[in-house]
Amino acid sequence: MQRFANDPNKSWAFFKRGLGIFCLGAVVILIGAKIAPIIQIPGLIILAVGSLYSIRGYLGILAHRMTASFKPPPSSLKLNSLSDDSDKDK
C-alpha cells in the first residue's frame, strides 16, 4: 500500500486513464446494443480493465491521503516551550 501512496500524481493519472477506458467500454456496450450484441462482450472486457485501472488509481489516492492524515505531530511544540518558561519563573 505504501508503494501506491508515494506518488499521488501517478495515481491520479491511473484513475483518469481507467475512467477513460471505462467510458470507452460503456460506449462499446451501448453501440453493441444497437448494432450487434456480439460487440457487447469486448465492451464488458474493456469495462473490466477500466475498472481495474480506476481502482488501482483510487487506492493510491486514498493511501496517500491516509498516510498524510495519520502522520505523527511534530516533536517540538510551542506548548512544551511555554510550559518550560513558566517553570523558570517559579
Backbone as CSV, one residue per row, in Angstrom:
resi,resn,N_x,N_y,N_z,CA_x,CA_y,CA_z,C_x,C_y,C_z
1,MET,0.818,-1.189,0.000,0.000,0.000,0.000,0.866,1.259,0.000
2,GLN,2.008,1.172,0.690,2.907,2.322,0.738,3.424,2.679,-0.653
3,ARG,3.597,1.672,-1.488,4.064,1.916,-2.855,3.061,2.772,-3.627
4,PHE,1.775,2.546,-3.390,0.739,3.330,-4.062,0.711,4.764,-3.543
5,ALA,1.049,4.949,-2.278,0.915,6.261,-1.648,2.065,7.204,-1.982
6,ASN,3.131,6.703,-2.564,4.308,7.539,-2.788,4.090,8.628,-3.823
7,ASP,3.356,8.362,-4.875,3.223,9.317,-5.966,1.745,9.549,-6.293
8,PRO,1.131,10.580,-5.703,-0.298,10.808,-5.956,-0.580,11.232,-7.395
9,ASN,0.372,11.875,-8.053,0.143,12.271,-9.450,0.046,11.047,-10.355
10,LYS,0.855,10.043,-10.075,0.785,8.806,-10.841,-0.548,8.092,-10.583
11,SER,-0.989,8.111,-9.347,-2.281,7.501,-9.012,-3.425,8.241,-9.692
12,TRP,-3.342,9.564,-9.723,-4.378,10.359,-10.390,-4.396,10.049,-11.885
13,ALA,-3.203,9.864,-12.481,-3.137,9.514,-13.899,-3.761,8.139,-14.150
14,PHE,-3.503,7.174,-13.260,-4.118,5.850,-13.389,-5.631,5.963,-13.287
15,PHE,-6.105,6.773,-12.348,-7.547,6.921,-12.175,-8.194,7.518,-13.423
16,LYS,-7.602,8.574,-13.963,-8.161,9.208,-15.168,-8.107,8.274,-16.367
17,ARG,-6.998,7.546,-16.506,-6.881,6.594,-17.611,-7.931,5.496,-17.472
18,GLY,-8.113,4.996,-16.264,-9.124,3.966,-16.026,-10.530,4.465,-16.282
19,LEU,-10.785,5.714,-15.919,-12.099,6.294,-16.184,-12.352,6.405,-17.684
20,GLY,-11.339,6.805,-18.422,-11.480,6.889,-19.879,-11.723,5.529,-20.513
21,ILE,-10.980,4.519,-20.058,-11.168,3.158,-20.587,-12.552,2.631,-20.219
22,PHE,-12.988,2.929,-18.998,-14.317,2.515,-18.555,-15.399,3.137,-19.447
23,CYS,-15.270,4.430,-19.718,-16.248,5.109,-20.574,-16.234,4.544,-21.988
24,LEU,-15.052,4.221,-22.483,-14.946,3.597,-23.806,-15.686,2.255,-23.822
25,GLY,-15.500,1.464,-22.773,-16.215,0.193,-22.680,-17.711,0.370,-22.624
26,ALA,-18.171,1.401,-21.907,-19.614,1.666,-21.839,-20.163,2.056,-23.209
27,VAL,-19.391,2.851,-23.948,-19.826,3.246,-25.296,-19.884,2.027,-26.217
28,VAL,-18.891,1.139,-26.109,-18.890,-0.081,-26.933,-20.108,-0.948,-26.597
29,ILE,-20.447,-1.034,-25.323,-21.633,-1.811,-24.928,-22.902,-1.189,-25.501
30,LEU,-23.009,0.121,-25.445,-24.198,0.784,-25.992,-24.280,0.632,-27.510
31,ILE,-23.146,0.716,-28.179,-23.138,0.502,-29.640,-23.538,-0.937,-29.955
32,GLY,-23.048,-1.865,-29.135,-23.406,-3.263,-29.338,-24.881,-3.527,-29.136
33,ALA,-25.511,-2.779,-28.275,-26.950,-2.953,-28.055,-27.760,-2.513,-29.273
34,LYS,-27.249,-1.527,-30.000,-27.964,-1.027,-31.173,-27.623,-1.807,-32.442
35,ILE,-26.345,-2.172,-32.610,-25.900,-2.756,-33.879,-25.835,-4.282,-33.813
36,ALA,-24.918,-4.796,-33.005,-24.723,-6.253,-32.930,-24.402,-6.632,-31.484
37,PRO,-25.208,-7.483,-30.878,-24.985,-7.852,-29.476,-23.634,-8.511,-29.202
38,ILE,-23.006,-9.086,-30.211,-21.715,-9.747,-30.001,-20.624,-8.738,-29.639
39,ILE,-20.819,-7.480,-30.003,-19.850,-6.423,-29.693,-19.858,-6.099,-28.198
40,GLN,-20.913,-6.470,-27.498,-21.007,-6.173,-26.073,-19.990,-6.949,-25.240
41,ILE,-19.590,-8.125,-25.686,-18.632,-8.934,-24.918,-17.268,-8.239,-24.835
42,PRO,-16.691,-7.766,-25.942,-15.449,-6.998,-25.794,-15.654,-5.711,-24.984
43,GLY,-16.852,-5.139,-25.074,-17.157,-3.955,-24.273,-17.100,-4.242,-22.782
44,LEU,-17.591,-5.409,-22.395,-17.518,-5.802,-20.986,-16.082,-6.005,-20.534
45,ILE,-15.262,-6.572,-21.409,-13.847,-6.768,-21.075,-13.146,-5.411,-20.925
46,ILE,-13.425,-4.499,-21.840,-12.852,-3.149,-21.756,-13.334,-2.458,-20.488
47,LEU,-14.590,-2.641,-20.152,-15.165,-2.066,-18.934,-14.445,-2.598,-17.692
48,ALA,-14.163,-3.897,-17.658,-13.472,-4.504,-16.517,-12.042,-3.976,-16.388
49,VAL,-11.346,-3.847,-17.521,-9.976,-3.328,-17.489,-9.982,-1.881,-16.983
50,GLY,-10.910,-1.086,-17.451,-11.027,0.296,-16.985,-11.328,0.373,-15.499
51,SER,-12.162,-0.531,-15.032,-12.473,-0.569,-13.598,-11.225,-0.886,-12.779
52,LEU,-10.438,-1.844,-13.236,-9.221,-2.207,-12.507,-8.218,-1.053,-12.471
53,TYR,-8.048,-0.375,-13.593,-7.158,0.791,-13.623,-7.659,1.868,-12.657
54,SER,-8.950,2.132,-12.673,-9.507,3.160,-11.799,-9.382,2.778,-10.330
55,ILE,-9.614,1.525,-10.022,-9.487,1.066,-8.633,-8.052,1.207,-8.156
56,ARG,-7.100,0.853,-9.010,-5.693,0.988,-8.638,-5.351,2.457,-8.375
57,GLY,-5.821,3.349,-9.222,-5.577,4.776,-9.024,-6.261,5.312,-7.787
58,TYR,-7.492,4.890,-7.557,-8.228,5.362,-6.388,-7.578,4.880,-5.106
59,LEU,-7.107,3.629,-5.089,-6.421,3.128,-3.896,-5.148,3.910,-3.618
60,GLY,-4.443,4.299,-4.672,-3.238,5.109,-4.487,-3.557,6.479,-3.917
61,ILE,-4.620,7.103,-4.420,-5.037,8.405,-3.900,-5.470,8.270,-2.444
62,LEU,-6.242,7.242,-2.149,-6.710,7.015,-0.783,-5.541,6.737,0.154
63,ALA,-4.596,5.915,-0.280,-3.437,5.599,0.563,-2.617,6.857,0.841
64,HIS,-2.459,7.704,-0.163,-1.709,8.951,0.047,-2.408,9.843,1.058
65,ARG,-3.707,9.955,0.941,-4.451,10.790,1.891,-4.404,10.214,3.296
66,MET,-4.501,8.901,3.400,-4.481,8.276,4.721,-3.113,8.430,5.381
67,THR,-2.036,8.236,4.635,-0.711,8.378,5.233,-0.423,9.832,5.569
68,ALA,-0.960,10.774,4.799,-0.749,12.189,5.092,-1.532,12.622,6.326
69,SER,-2.687,12.046,6.555,-3.504,12.474,7.688,-3.119,11.783,8.991
70,PHE,-2.403,10.674,8.924,-2.031,9.952,10.142,-0.570,10.118,10.513
71,LYS,0.074,11.153,10.008,1.452,11.401,10.395,1.481,11.887,11.840
72,PRO,2.519,11.515,12.589,2.595,11.985,13.977,2.856,13.486,14.018
73,PRO,2.412,14.140,15.071,2.645,15.583,15.171,4.134,15.876,15.342
74,PRO,4.549,17.082,15.033,5.958,17.427,15.208,6.361,17.322,16.677
75,SER,7.615,16.974,16.921,8.056,16.720,18.294,8.221,17.993,19.106
76,SER,8.581,19.094,18.482,8.762,20.343,19.233,7.518,21.205,19.048
77,LEU,6.724,21.255,20.072,5.507,22.049,20.054,5.706,23.325,20.855
78,LYS,4.965,24.349,20.529,5.036,25.610,21.261,4.584,25.426,22.706
79,LEU,3.662,24.504,22.933,3.158,24.295,24.291,4.266,23.823,25.214
80,ASN,5.153,22.977,24.732,6.254,22.499,25.557,7.182,23.636,25.934
81,SER,7.483,24.516,25.015,8.380,25.621,25.313,7.713,26.609,26.261
82,LEU,6.396,26.790,26.179,5.709,27.685,27.096,5.683,27.119,28.521
83,SER,5.500,25.838,28.662,5.477,25.248,29.993,6.869,25.269,30.601
84,ASP,7.927,25.170,29.817,9.286,25.260,30.331,9.571,26.661,30.849
85,ASP,9.060,27.696,30.146,9.266,29.074,30.569,8.544,29.364,31.880
86,SER,7.367,28.772,32.054,6.621,29.022,33.289,7.309,28.376,34.487
87,ASP,8.029,27.274,34.276,8.763,26.628,35.367,9.955,27.477,35.791
88,LYS,10.546,28.205,34.873,11.710,29.038,35.194,11.314,30.231,36.038
89,ASP,10.095,30.715,35.899,9.653,31.875,36.664,9.444,31.558,38.131
90,LYS,9.223,30.322,38.471,8.926,29.934,39.851,10.135,29.861,40.672
